[in-house]
């Protein structure tokens, strides 16, 4: 992912500064997009977006300022990709930035952490069915390895249950995961809470953020029962396919947002350490570009082949805490 941002940082600047020709207003509703968007760093700090030489602002009229250059370039690219009309429902990075800047629900860091952690009590991969046997086996084969990875990764016990009340999560598990979430800054927590709410799973979100799962795998695992029903009864293309693509786009944008918002502190840490062979823009997770691409192809749910083989294992790693700036 970081190397893709580096390419965007170099080649993307040329793209963003080049006016797009042939842009005409649509007869339908919606404002006309800007001719081009550009990310730049003002003297006051942070990174801003210029739309046709006008500074971008949030819905509450605050100056749109983001913490990292990579995120600013990504947002500018998102604006640059708009065609005849601005479709805000496709601009997930911009929406997450607006939420972080305006904080419309006035939530502090502790509230954001608990908003994400509460999903553990009804986590998708922890709530199981008792029948039919084929679905029971499918859930066991696909979800148990992910739970096992999370238990080893964080040194906790999670488990699963068929009870309507959900699994009984030990207090220590809650404490460890809350402590891990507290190591992220406010912007990254907005992205984590967004991904958790999309997947309805804290476990899958952690696997995605830690690059144990790809976006396609995390989304398919969150929709495992629906994929099972589609395999049995058939797929409604205009409904199921759109829902799958939309969920993948939202999940990918949220995961990308988390990493781009954690970038500055991670880069500073690596530079101070001076022990790692990564370039500054390669950051913490090299070779992750394909896993976080918002343009990822949909995984065909009808096949339901094993998902969790031939991936890099992080089973022996322990949670790491980031130093906030």
Secondary structure, DSSP 8 states (H G I E B T S, - for coil): -HHHHHHHHHHHHHHHHS--SS----SSSS----S-EEEE--TTSSEEEEETTEE-B-TTS-B-EES-HHHHHHHHHHHHT--SS--GGG-HHHHHHHHHHH-TT---HHHHHHHHHGGGGG-GGGB-----HHHHHHHHHHHHHHHHHHHHHHT-----B-STT-----HHHHHHHHHHHHTS-HHHHHHHHHHHHHHT-HHHHHHHHTTSS-HHHHHHHHTHHHHHHHHHH---IIIIIHHHHHHHHHHHHHHHHHHHHSHHHHHHHHHHH------GGG-S-TT-TGGG-TT-----TTT----SSS----TT---------
